[in-house]
Amino acid sequence: MEEFRSLTPVDIKPVYSEEVFRDLLAPLLSGERDHAVFETIHRRKDRSTYPVDIRLQLSSGETPRVFVSIVQDITDRKYAEYTLRCVNEDLEDRVTERTAELNETNQNLQQTLETLKQTQTHLIQSEKMASLGELVAGVAHEINTPIRIGVTAASHLSEIADNLQRAYDAGEMTRDAFEYF
């Protein structure tokens, strides 16, 4: 305790210079504020450091007035904050990664949908062409059938006329054959 009493706040708080510490105390000494609350780093005797919360106020009623402070070691809280920060960063990374995966999947689905639309358009066009082909084949059949009958009849009549012409040229044509013709 004797050793501790001989130390100044700057000895215990390595992050504060004497000037910075005086600026921190000025509002308390002037009466502008009745207390100060802040976080800082304290130094142990072995020179290691640890985080602390400090509530500092000037005593009232004592002469000379002294500063009274409540110092709380917040190592566990800082570790929990650090852990929470790491977990949040990891979660944000995972969300970013998952969002990228979902965007990629969405793009793939959009491309697949576009391909399906194009395939559907081609299929409809192919079906139209097939229907048109069937219609053309039906129309051609309807036209070709009477034409074939006409060609067959004309061929038959041409054959009969040729036979009659041969009989006439040969002098073998009879009246019955001519009338039959």
Secondary structure, DSSP 8 states (H G I E B T S, - for coil): -HHHHT--HHHH-TT--HHHHHHHHHHHHTTS-SEEEEEEEEE-TTS-EEEEEEEEEE-SS-SS--EEEEEEE-HHHHHHHHHHHHHHHHHHHHHHHHHHHHHHHHHHHHHHHHHHHHHHHHHHHHHHHHHHHHHHHHHHHHHHHHHHHHHHHHHHHHHHHHHHHHHHHHT---HHHHHH-
